[in-house]
Amino acid sequence: MYFDATWTHLVPDLRWFPTLNAPSRVANALVNGAPSEWLAASVSTAFPENVKLTPSVPVTGTGVAEVELSEQALTLDDATLDRMQTQLQASLQSAGVTSVQMLVDGTALDASVLPLTPPAVDRRALVLTAQGFGFLVSGELTAIPGLSDVVQKLAPTAIETSPDRSAAAVQLADGTIARAQADGASAVVDTRAGLVKPTIDPSGTIWTVPQGSPTEVRAIPASGDAVAIRGAWSGAARIAAMQISRDGARMAAILTFGGRSVVAVAGVVRDARGVPTALGEPEVLATLPDGGIDVAWADEVTLGVLTGAAEPAYVDVPVGGPAESIAAPAGAHTLAGSSSTAGVRVLSSDGILYLRRSSTWVQSATGVSVLAVQQGAPASG
């Protein structure tokens, strides 16, 4: 686990280790190693280069990992130590560690895990129907105050809401992209032809790109001018879909490279103010022989991908692991991720909403015109 550029989100870098001495291997990769190359420019680590880890990380019977660091750790401030503690504990959870104690020469360092809340997605489906825009449960819609009214009036064909639900990036019937706000305001932000569905990041910045010009990605903040993103999808001939991760540090896309359809991911590079400036080199995760339709972050480390127009399939693509495919409902064209791969939803062309259940799909609603993507939920909700 690393931090994003603003030190407010943890960003996972999926790795695979032998189970033998796993805590030592994971801690060594974090402290003495570096992020994956494609992600390195998009994340931050609290561990200074001169702080090193001893080779062995013993774990007590109560699950406490004892991480012995070099003496340079004694000179670090409290904020840095807390960030180090946070990265270590989050990274070692999958290795059976319940907590971490950092030490220098056997003496414990005073550090705490930061109270970071991973971006969560409401378990309810967020949809647009003839009755309006809101969360759908048992046929009843619950509106988002302010935002639902303006979204419904815009009659969009695609919707993605910001984490705090104060805004949404929407695609209108004419293909243009607009920002809808909970205060009732709305404005068109991109009128280029052939735009793919927009995506919105944690800061409320809307990202857009034309299908036929993958390198012409724009990031459009809530205030200020649009930013032309450098290095976007270098070498790609076409883009079918694009979505940013909920931590704002990774961008996923379905691209065409040399006649091949692939799903790829790239790191989002931001300046000191957190403003996006570039995308890193794309990391191809899987080839899509039958072409790609839509992509979504199924959870924090897994992409969900819809492929094959004639015989749709759904593919789980971990960002750093093997892909798994299952059949998708007929006419499936839109995906919305969740906090886990089990909560993925799919909308078909005839307005039927499906919820994933292991290797099958369960019909959960009808009469849905748009399945919205949620980039998170307010801390209180």
ROPA-683851 format. One record per atom (N, C-alpha, C, O, CB): residue in one letter; y, x, z. Coordinates in steps of 0.2 Angstrom, whole numbers, plus 5000, padded with zeros to 4 digits. Each point is the difference from the previous one (the first is absolute). Glycine has a CB too. Layout:
BEGIN
aYXZ ...
//
This chain:
BEGIN
m499450045000 m500649965000 m500650045000 m500150055004 m499349865002 y501150084990 y500650034999 y500649955001 y499849945000 y499750154992 f501149935009 f500649955000 f500350004993 f499950044996 f500349995016 d500149914987 d500449994994 d500750045001 d500150035005 d499449864993 a500950114997 a500650045000 a500549985006 a500450045002 a499449984986 t500149925014 t500549985005 t499750005007 t500449985005 t500149954987 w498950095009 w499750015007 w499949935003 w499950005006 w500650124995 t499449834995 t499949935003 t499349974998 t499849955004 t501550044995 h498450044996 h499349974999 h499550064999 h500250064999 h500349854995 l498950085008 l499550044999 l499749994993 l499949944998 l499850075015 v500150044984 v499750004993 v499350035000 v500050065001 v501249944994 p498349975003 p499450025000 p499850054994 p500249984995 p499449925012 d500150154994 d499750054995 d499350005001 d499750045003 d501450034996 l498549894997 l499349995001 l499650064998 l500150034994 l500149855004 r499450145007 r499650064999 r499349995002 r499949955004 r501150124998 w498549974996 w499349995002 w499850065003 w500150064998 w499749864993 f499950085015 f499750055004 f499350005002 f499849945001 f501450085003 p498450034997 p499449995003 p500049985007 p500550015003 p499150084990 t499949875009 t500149975007 t499950055005 t500249995006 t499449904990 l500150175003 l499950055005 l500650035001 l500450034996 l498549995000 n501349985010 n500750035003 n500649974996 n500550034999 n498950085003 a500549824997 a500649974996 a500650015003 a500550014997 a498749914999 p500950075011 p500750005003 p500350074998 p500650014999 p499149915010 s499950134992 s500350074999 s500250014992 s500550034999 s498850025010 r500349924987 r500150014993 r500749964998 r500450024996 r498349995001 v501349935006 v500649954998 v500650045003 v500550004996 v498849895004 a500750135006 a500650035003 a500250064997 a500650014999 a499149945012 n499850094987 n500250064996 n500349994993 n500550034999 n498650025007 a500749904991 a500349984993 a500749975001 a500450024996 a498549955000 l501250005010 l500749975001 l500550065002 l500550004998 l499049895005 v500350155002 v500450055003 v500150064996 v500650024999 v499149935012 n499750084987 n500150064996 n500049994993 n500150054996 n499250005013 g500649894988 g500049984993 g500649974998 g500550015002 g498349984998 a501149984994 a500649964997 a499849944997 a499449994999 a501150124998 p500049845001 p499849944997 p499750014993 p500150064997 p500849895009 s498850004991 s499750014994 s500650014995 s500649985001 s498549945002 e500850124992 e500550024995 e500449954998 e500650004999 e498750094998 w500449855000 w500449954997 w500549965005 w500449974998 w498650014994 l500850035015 l500449965005 l500550055004 l500449975003 l498649954998 a500950144998 a500450055004 a500749995000 a500350015006 a498850074992 a501249914997 a500849994999 a500249935003 a500649995001 a499450094989 s499649885012 s500149935002 s499949995007 s500249955003 s499650014986 v500050095015 v499849995007 v500350065004 v500250054997 v498849885000 s501050065010 s500250055004 s499550015006 s499749955002 s501550024995 t498850095005 t499550015006 t500450035006 t500550044998 t498649984994 a500849965014 a500350035006 a499850075001 a500450035004 a499749855000 f499450144994 f499750075002 f500350064996 f500050004994 f498949945008 p501550105002 p500350064996 p499550044998 p499450015002 p501649985005 e499250054988 e499550054997 e499850055005 e499450034999 e501149954990 n499950045015 n499850055005 n499649985006 n499750045004 n501350024993 v498849875003 v499649975005 v499350004997 v499949964996 v501149985010 k498550094998 k499350004997 k499649975005 k500149995006 k500150114987 l499249885005 l499549975004 l499450055001 l499850034995 l500549855001 t499450125010 t499450045001 t499449964996 t500149944999 t500350115012 p499149994987 p499549974996 p499649945003 p499849954996 p500150164999 s500049895011 s499649945003 s500449955004 s500550025003 s498650064998 v500849864998 v500349945003 v499449975004 v499749954997 v501350044994 p498950025015 p499549975004 p500349935002 p500649985001 p499050125004 v499949854996 v500149935001 v499749995007 v499350005000 v500849964988 t500250015017 t499749995006 t499649935000 t500049974995 t500950095011 g498749934999 g499649945000 g500349945000 g499849944998 g499450125008 t501549944995 t500449945000 t500449994993 t500449964999 t499750045013 g499750054983 g500349994994 g500750044999 g500449984995 g499049915004 v500850155006 v500650044999 v499950064997 v499650045002 v500849915009 a500050064983 a499950064996 a500550055003 a500649995001 a499149954989 e500150125012 e500450065003 e500250044994 e499650044998 e499849955014 v501250014986 v500350044995 v500450065002 v500549995003 v499549904990 e499750175006 e500350065003 e500550034994 e499750014995 e499350015013 l501649984994 l500550034995 l500350075002 l499950025005 l500449864992 s500050154998 s500250075001 s500749995004 s500349955001 s499250094988 e500750025014 e500550005005 e500749974997 e500449985004 e499050115002 q500749924988 q500649974996 q500149935002 q500649985000 q499350104991 a499649885011 a500149935001 a500449995006 a500349955001 a498750024994 l501150085010 l500450005006 l500749994999 l500449985004 l498750095001 t501149954989 t500850004998 t500249944997 t500649994999 t499350135000 l499649835000 l500249944996 l500349955004 l499949995006 l499250034987 d501449945004 d500349945004 d499549945001 d499550004997 d501750044999 d499149925008 d499549945002 d499949964994 d499449974999 d501150035012 a500049994985 a499949954994 a499550034995 a499549964998 a501750015003 t498850104998 t499550034996 t499349995003 t499549994996 t501350095000 l499149945010 l499449995004 l499749935000 l499449994999 l500950105008 d500149864993 d499849935000 d499749994993 d499549964999 d501450005010 r499550064986 r499749994993 r499450034999 r499549984996 r501750015000 m498750085006 m499450035000 m499449965003 m499549994997 m501150125003 q499549875006 q499549965004 q499849944996 q499549984999 q501050065012 t500049924986 t499949944996 t499650024994 t499549964998 t501649995006 q499050104992 q499650024994 q499350025002 q499649974997 q501550074998 l498849995010 l499450025002 l499649945003 l499450004997 l501050115006 q499849855001 q499649955002 q499949954995 q499449975000 q501150045011 a499949974984 a499949964995 a499550034995 a499549974997 a501649985004 s498950124998 s499550034995 s499350005003 s499550004996 s501550075000 l499049945011 l499350015003 l499749945002 l499450005002 l501050105002 q499949844995 q499749945002 q499349984996 q499549985004 q501649984999 s498950064991 s499449994996 s499450055002 s499449994998 s501349964993 a499550105013 a499550055002 a499749985007 a499750045003 a500950054990 g499649855009 g499749985007 g500550025006 g499750005006 g499250014989 v501750015004 v500450025005 v500549955002 v500249964996 v499850154999 t500049885012 t500449945002 t500750035002 t500549965000 t498549985005 s501150124997 s500650035002 s500050074999 s499550034999 s500849885009 v500350124992 v500150074998 v500450045006 v500549975003 v499450014985 q499950075014 q500450055005 q500150064996 q499550044999 q500049915012 m501150074988 m500250064997 m500150055006 m500349985005 m500349964985 l499250125009 l500050055005 l500350074997 l499950014994 l499249935012 v501250104998 v500150074999 v499750055005 v500349995006 v500849984987 d498550075006 d499650045005 d499849965006 d500050025005 d500750074992 g499049855001 g499749965005 g500449955004 g499849965004 g499450134996 t501549924998 t500549965004 t500249944995 t500250014995 t500250095012 a499649844996 a500149944996 a500850004998 a500450015004 a498649935002 l501150044988 l500749984998 l500249935001 l499549965000 l500450134991 d500749905011 d500249935002 d500249974993 d500650014998 d499850025014 a499249924986 a500249974993 a499749935000 a499549985004 a500550134990 s500349845003 s499849935000 s499949984992 s500350034996 s500349955015 v499049974988 v499949974994 v500649954999 v500149965004 v498650054996 l501650004994 l500549964998 l499849924999 l499549994997 l501150114998 p499849855007 p499849934999 p500149984993 p500449954999 p499950035013 l499450054983 l500049984993 l499649944999 l499450005002 l500950124994 t499949835000 t499649944999 t499950004992 t500450004996 t500149945014 p498850074988 p499950004993 p500249944997 p499949945003 p499150134999 p501349934992 p500249944996 p499449955000 p499550024997 p501350054996 a499349875009 a499549955000 a500249954995 a500549994998 a499250035014 v499849944986 v500149954995 v499749935003 v499550005003 v500450084987 d500549875009 d499849945003 d499449974997 d499950014994 d501349965008 r498350015002 r499349984997 r500149944996 r499549984996 r500050075014 r501049914991 r500149944995 r500250024993 r500450054999 r499949885012 a499550034985 a500250014993 a500749984999 a500249955002 a498650034994 l501650065000 l500749994999 l500049984992 l499950044996 l500650045013 v499749864990 v500049974993 v500649964998 v500349975004 v498450034998 l501349994992 l500549954997 l499649944997 l499550014996 l501450085002 t499249855004 t499749944997 t500549954998 t500650015001 t498450015006 a500849924991 a500549954998 a500349985006 a500649974999 a498749994992 q500550055015 q500349975006 q500550065003 q500449985004 q498649954999 g501050134995 g500450055002 g499750075001 g499550014997 g501249905008 f499750134998 f499850075001 f499950015008 f500449995004 f500250054985 g498849985013 g499950025007 g499250025001 g499650014995 g501349915008 f499050085004 f499350015002 f499649944999 f500149955003 f500350145005 l499049924989 l499549944999 l499550005005 l499650055000 l500749954988 v499649955016 v499449995004 v499849935000 v500449955001 v500050145006 s499049894991 s499749944999 s500449954996 s500149945002 s499450085009 g500850004984 g500449964996 g500749995002 g500449974996 g498649985001 e501250085008 e500749995003 e500450074999 e499750055002 e499949865006 l501050084990 l500450064999 l500550015006 l500349955002 l499650034985 t500150085015 t500550025005 t500550054997 t499950054998 t499349945011 a501549984991 a500550044996 a500250065004 a500050005006 a500449894988 i499950165002 i500350065003 i500849985000 i500349994995 i498850095001 p501249915010 p500749985001 p500450044995 p500050065000 p499849915012 g500649994984 g500550034995 g499750024994 g500249984995 g500450055015 l498950014990 l499750034994 l499649954996 l500050014994 l499950105012 s499749854997 s499649954996 s500449964996 s499849994994 s499450015015 d501449984993 d500449954996 d500350044993 d499949974995 d500449975016 v499950124990 v500350044995 v499450024995 v500150004994 v500950045013 v498549984995 v499450014996 v499849944996 v499950014994 v499750085014 q500349864995 q499849944997 q500549984994 q499849984995 q499649985015 k501250054991 k500549984995 k500050054994 k500149984994 k500649975015 l499150114992 l500050054995 l499349984995 l500050034995 l500650065013 a499049884995 a499349984996 a499750074997 a499950004994 a500649885003 p499450175007 p499750064997 p499350004998 p499649955002 p501250105006 t499050004989 t499350014997 t499750055005 t499450014999 t500949954989 a500050085015 a499850055005 a500450015006 a500649994999 a498950074991 i500249955016 i500450015006 i499750055004 i499450005001 i500949884999 e500250165003 e499750055005 e500650005006 e500650014998 e498750064993 t500549925015 t500549995006 t500050075003 t499550045001 t500349845000 s500850135002 s500150065004 s499749995007 s499849955002 s501350074992 p498850045009 p499649995007 p500449965005 p499649965004 p500050154994 d501049895002 d500449955005 d500149934997 d500349965003 d500250145002 r499349894989 r500149934997 r500749984999 r500249944999 r498750035006 s501550084994 s500749994999 s500250004993 s500549974998 s499850085013 a499249974985 a500150004992 a499450004997 a499450015003 a501650064999 a499049924991 a499450004996 a500250024993 a500649994998 a498949925009 a500150134990 a500050024993 a499749954996 a499449995001 a500750145002 v500249844992 v499749954996 v500150014993 v500450034998 v499749895011 q499450064987 q500050004993 q500249934997 q499649955002 q499650154997 l501349894997 l500249934998 l499649994994 l499650044997 l501549975008 a498949924993 a499649984994 a500250044993 a499650004996 a500449895010 d500650144994 d500250034994 d499850085000 d500250044996 d500849885003 g498750105007 g499850075000 g500450045004 g499850065002 g499649924988 t501250005012 t500550045003 t499850005008 t499649965002 t501350024990 i499450075011 i499850015007 i500649985005 i500650024998 i498650074999 a500749885008 a500649985004 a499850015008 a499450015002 a500949904989 r500250105013 r500050005007 r500149935003 r500649984998 r499750155002 a499349855004 a500149945004 a500150015007 a499750045003 a499749894989 q501150055011 q500250015007 q500049945005 q500149954998 q500650154998 a499149925010 a499949945005 a500749975002 a500049945002 a499050125002 d501549974994 d500749975001 d500249954994 d500649985000 d499750135007 g499249884989 g500249964994 g500250034994 g500049964995 g500249965013 a500050144992 a500250034994 a499550034995 a499450015003 a501650025004 s499149974987 s499550034995 s500450044995 s500649984998 s498549935005 a500650144994 a500350034994 a499550034996 a499550035002 a501549995005 v499149984986 v499650044996 v500150075000 v500650025000 v499449884992 v499550145009 v500150085001 v499850044994 v500250064999 v499749925013 d499749994983 d499750044995 d499949954994 d499649955001 d499950145006 t500849924987 t499949964995 t499650034994 t500049974994 t501149975009 r498650124998 r499750034995 r499449964997 r499749965004 r500650155001 a499549904989 a499549964997 a499350035002 a499950065001 a500849914989 g498849985011 g499350025001 g499950035007 g499550045001 g500449984987 l500449965017 l500050035007 l499349975003 l499849944999 l501450075002 v498550035003 v499449985004 v500349975006 v500650005001 v498650094994 k500349885009 k500249975006 k500450055005 k499750065000 k499349864999 p501550065004 p500350055005 p499750015006 p499549965002 p501550004993 t499250095009 t499750025006 t500650025005 t500550024997 t498350014998 i501149955011 i500650025005 i499850045006 i499449995002 i501149904994 d499850165005 d499850055006 d500349985007 d500449955000 d499550144991 p499949955014 p500249985007 p500849995001 p500249975004 p498850085000 s501449994991 s500750005001 s500349944996 s500650005000 s499450135002 g499649834995 g500349954996 g500250024993 g500349964996 g500149995014 t499450114988 t500150024993 t499549984995 t499450005001 t501150105004 i499749874990 i499649974995 i499950054994 i500450034998 i500049855005 w498950124995 w499850054995 w499849964994 w499649955000 w500050135009 t500649954985 t499949964994 t499850064994 t500250055001 t500649855002 v498850074992 v499950054995 v499749954994 v499749955001 v500050155007 p500549924986 p499849974994 p499250024998 p499850055001 p501449944995 q498549965002 q499350014998 q499950064995 q499650045001 q500149845001 g500750124993 g499950054995 g500450075001 g500050044996 g499949864996 s500450105014 s500450065001 s499950025008 s500449995004 s500549984987 p498550065010 p499850015007 p500450055004 p500150005006 p498849974991 t501450074999 t500550065003 t500649975002 t500450035004 t499050054990 e500849865004 e500749975002 e500049965006 e500249945000 e500050064987 v499650035018 v499949965007 v500750005003 v500450055000 v498449985001 r501449915001 r500750005004 r499849975007 r499649965001 r501150024988 a499750055016 a500049985007 a500749975001 a500550034999 a498750055005 i500849854998 i500749975001 i500149985007 i499649955002 i500350004986 p500550085015 p500149995008 p500449935000 p500349974996 p499750155007 a500049855004 a500349945001 a500850014999 a500349954998 a498850025010 s501150094993 s500750014999 s500150074996 s499650055002 s500849885008 g500050074985 g500050074996 g499749994994 g499849954998 g500250115012 d500149994986 d499850004993 d499250024999 d499750035005 d501550004992 a498549954998 a499350014998 a499950085000 a500550034997 a499449854997 v499650145008 v499850074999 v499550014995 v499449975000 v500950055012 a499850034983 a499550014995 a499550055004 a500250065002 a500649924988 i498550005010 i499650045004 i499750064995 i499749994995 i500049915012 r500450164996 r499850064996 r499250015000 r499749985005 r501450084997 g498649964993 g499350024999 g499549945001 g499450015001 g501050105004 a499949834994 a499549945000 a499550004995 a500150004994 a500949945011 w498450064997 w499449994996 w500050044994 w499949984994 w500049905010 s500250184997 s500050054994 s499450004996 s499450005003 s501350075004 g499449924987 g499450004995 g499749944998 g499649994996 g500250125008 a500449845000 a499749934999 a500449974994 a500650004999 a499149995013 a499949974984 a500249964994 a500249935002 a500449974997 a498950104996 r500449905012 r500149935002 r499849995007 r499650045003 r500149924985 i500649995015 i499949985007 i499949935000 i500449964997 i500350135008 a498849894999 a499849925000 a500249975007 a500249945000 a498950084992 a500950025013 a500249985007 a500250065004 a499850054999 a499549855000 m501150085006 m500350055005 m500149975007 m500349955000 m500250124990 q499349975015 q500249975007 q500050065005 q499650055000 q499849844997 i501150115007 i500150055005 i499749985006 i499849945002 i501350084994 s498750035008 s499649995006 s500549985006 s500650014999 s498650084997 r500549885009 r500449975005 r500450055004 r500549995004 r498749924997 d500650164999 d500350055003 d500650034996 d500450045002 d498549995004 g501149954987 g500550024996 g500050074997 g500450034997 g500349905009 a498750104996 a499950074998 a499550014994 a500050064997 a500249975014 r499549924986 r499550004995 r500149954995 r500149945002 r499150125006 m500849954986 m500049954994 m499450004996 m499750054998 m501549965002 a498549934999 a499449994996 a500249974994 a500449964999 a498950035011 a500350024985 a500149974993 a499450004996 a499550045001 a501650004999 i498849914995 i499550004995 i500450034994 i500549974997 i498849935008 l500450164992 l500450034995 l499550014994 l499450005001 l501350065007 t499649964986 t499650024994 t500250074999 t500550024998 t499449864997 f499650165005 f500050074999 f499550024994 f499449995000 f500950045012 g500049994982 g499650024994 g499549954998 g499450014999 g500750105005 g500149824997 g499649954998 g499549975005 g499649964999 g500450094990 r500049995017 r499649985006 r500449965005 r500650025001 r498750084997 s500449845004 s500449975006 s499750025006 s499450015001 s500749894992 v500450125012 v499850035006 v500449975006 v500549974998 v499250144996 v500149905012 v500449985006 v500250075003 v499550045001 v499949855001 a501250124999 a500350065003 a500449995006 a500349945001 a499650114987 v500350005015 v500450005006 v500550065000 v499850054997 v499449885010 a501450064995 a500550065000 a500449995007 a500149955002 a499950064985 g500250055015 g500450005006 g500749984998 g500350024995 g499050075010 v501149885000 v500749984999 v500450055004 v499950015006 v499849874993 v500750154997 v500450065003 v500749975001 v500349964996 v499150134998 r500949925012 r500649975003 r500450065002 r499850055002 r499749845001 d501250094997 d500550055003 d500049995007 d499749975003 d501050034986 a499850045014 a500150005007 a500249935003 a499849995006 a500550134993 r500049844997 r500249945002 r499449944999 r500149955002 r501150084996 g498250004999 g499549954999 g500149964993 g499649964999 g500350035013 v500550034984 v500149974994 v499550044995 v500050064999 v501349925003 p498449974994 p499550034995 p500350044995 p500549984997 p498749935006 t500550144995 t500350044994 t499550024995 t500250014994 t500650045014 a498549954993 a499550024996 a499449985001 a499849985006 a500850124992 l498949904998 l499349995001 l499650074998 l500250034996 l499949845002 g499550145006 g499650074999 g499549994994 g500049944997 g500150085015 e499550034987 e499550004995 e499549945001 e499850005006 e500450134992 p499649834997 p499549955002 p499350035001 p499850054997 p500949874996 e499050055012 e499350025002 e499649944997 e500049955003 e500350125007 v499349954985 v499549954997 v499449985005 v499750055002 v500749984986 l499549915014 l499549995005 l499449974996 l499450015003 l501549975006 a499249984986 a499449974997 a500249984993 a500549984998 a499049985013 t500050044984 t500149984993 t499749925000 t499649985003 t500250144992 l500649845001 l499949935000 l499749994992 l500549994996 l500449985014 p498550034989 p499849994993 p500249944997 p500150004994 p498950075009 d501049875001 d500249944997 d500849985001 d500249954999 d498650015003 g501650104999 g500749995001 g500249975007 g499549975003 g500550014985 g500650025014 g500249985006 g500549945000 g500450004995 g499450125009 i500249845001 i500449945000 i500550005005 i500649994999 i498549944996 d500750095011 d500450005006 d499850055005 d499450015000 d500949874998 v500150145006 v499950055006 v500349985006 v500649975000 v499250124992 a499949925014 a500349985006 a499750055005 a499550025000 a500749864997 w500250135009 w499850045005 w499649955005 w500249965003 w500850124997 a498349934999 a499649955004 a500050025007 a500049955004 a499250044987 d500950075011 d500150025007 d500450074999 d500250014995 d498849935010 e501150095001 e500450064999 e499750064997 e500450054998 e500149915012 v498950044988 v499750064997 v499649974993 v499750044997 v500250025014 t500149884988 t499649974994 t500449964996 t500449965002 t498650045005 l500950014986 l500349964995 l499549954998 l499450014999 l501350084997 g499649855003 g499649954996 g500249994993 g500650004999 g499249945012 v499750064984 v500250004993 v499649954997 v499449995001 v500850134999 l500249844996 l499749954995 l499950034994 l500550024997 l500049885009 t498950094991 t499950034993 t499649954996 t499849955002 t500250165002 g500149904989 g499649964995 g500249934999 g499849955005 g499350124999 a501349914991 a500249934999 a499449954999 a500149955002 a501050104993 a498549975000 a499449964998 a499549995006 a499949945002 a500250104987 e499750015015 e499649995005 e500350045006 e499950065001 e499149934992 p501549985011 p500350035005 p499650035006 p499549985001 p501449954996 a499350135005 a499750045005 a500550025005 a500650014998 a498450034995 y500849965014 y500450035005 y499750075002 y499450005001 y501049885003 v500150174997 v499750065002 v500450035006 v500650005000 v499150024988 d500050005017 d500350035006 d500050074998 d499550044999 d500149885009 v501050114992 v500150074998 v500350045006 v500650005001 v499549974987 p499550065017 p500450045005 p500450064997 p499850034995 p499249945013 v501550044995 v500550064998 v499750065003 v500250035004 v500849904995 g498450094998 g499750065002 g499249995001 g499750035004 g501450015001 g498649914992 g499349985001 g499749974994 g500449984995 g499850015017 p499249994988 p499649974994 p500249925000 p500149975005 p499050114996 a501049904993 a500249934998 a499349965001 a499550024998 a501550014995 e499149905008 e499549955000 e500349944997 e500549985001 e499050075010 s500049924985 s500249944996 s499649945001 s499450015001 s501050074990 i499949865009 i499749945000 i500349954995 i500550024997 i499250005015 a500049934986 a500249954996 a500649975003 a500149995006 a498849994989 a501650005000 a500649965002 a500049934997 a499649994996 a501050125005 p499749845002 p500049934998 p500350004993 p500450044998 p499849925013 a499549994985 a500349994993 a500749995000 a500349965004 a498650004993 g501450084998 g500849994999 g500450035005 g500649995001 g499149914994 a500050155010 a500450035005 a500550044997 a499950044995 a499149965012 h501650004995 h500650044997 h500550035005 h500450044999 h499549884991 t500050055017 t500550035005 t499650025006 t499649965002 t501449974993 l499250125008 l499750035006 l500550005006 l500650014998 l498650054996 a500649925012 a500450025006 a499650035005 a499549975002 a501349934995 g499450165006 g499750035005 g500149975007 g500349955001 g499750154992 s499749935011 s500049985007 s500050065005 s500150064998 s499349834999 s500450105009 s500050065005 s499350035000 s499950055002 s500949905005 s498750024989 s499450024999 s499749984993 s500249954998 s499650055015 t499750034985 t499749994993 t499749935000 t499949974995 t499950155003 a500049855008 a499749945001 a500549944999 a499849944999 a499350115008 g501549964993 g500549955000 g500450004993 g500549964999 g499650055013 v499650024983 v500350004993 v500049934997 v499549965001 v500250164997 r500849864999 r500049934996 r500150014993 r500350054998 r500249905012 v499350014986 v500050004993 v500249934997 v499849955003 v499350144996 l501449914997 l500249934996 l499750004993 l500150054997 l501049955011 s498749954990 s499749994993 s500549964996 s500549975003 s498350035001 s501150004990 s500549974995 s500049935000 s500549974998 s499350124995 d499749885010 d500149925001 d500249985007 d499949955002 d499250054990 g501250055012 g500449985006 g499550005006 g500249985005 g500649964988 i498650095007 i499550005005 i500150065004 i500050064997 i499249874997 l500950075013 l500150065004 l499350015003 l499749965003 l501550024999 y498650094998 y499450025003 y500150055005 y500450045000 y499049944989 l500250025016 l500050055006 l499350044999 l499549975000 l501349965008 r499350134993 r499450055000 r499549995006 r500350005006 r500450084987 r498749915006 r499550005005 r499450054999 r499649984996 r500749905007 s499850184999 s499550054998 s500050014993 s500550024997 s498849965013 s500150014987 s499950004992 s500149944996 s499950004995 s499450095008 t501049865001 t500149934996 t500749985001 t500450035004 t498449944998 w501449984995 w500749975001 w499949925002 w499649974997 w500950124994 v499949895014 v500049945002 v500749964998 v500550035001 v498750005009 q500749914987 q500649974998 q500449975006 q499649975004 q499850004985 s501250045011 s500449985006 s500549954999 s500349975004 s499550145001 a500449894989 a500649954998 a500049994992 a499750044997 a501050005013 t499649914988 t500249984993 t500749994999 t500449995005 t498449964994 g501450044995 g500749994999 g500550055002 g500649985001 g499149905001 v500150184998 v500450065001 v500350034994 v499650014995 v499850015015 s501349984989 s500350034994 s500150085001 s499950034995 s500649865002 v499750135009 v500150075001 v499750025006 v500149975006 v500950034987 l498650055007 l499750045007 l500550055001 l500050054996 l498849925002 a501650035008 a500450055001 a499750065004 a499549995003 a501449924998 v499450154998 v499850065004 v500450015006 v500649994999 v499050064990 q500149965016 q500450025006 q500050075002 q499450035000 q500349865004 q500950144997 q500050075002 q500050015007 q500150065002 q500549964987 g499249935015 g500050015007 g500249935003 g500149954997 g500150185002 a500049885008 a500249945004 a500550025005 a499950065002 a499049884996 p501650025004 p500450025005 p499650025007 p499549975001 p501449964994 a499450125008 a499750025007 a499849945004 a499550005004 a501150114995 s499849845001 s499949945005 s499649954997 s499849965003 s501350065002 g498749994988 g499649954997 g499450034997 g499649964997 g501449975001 
//
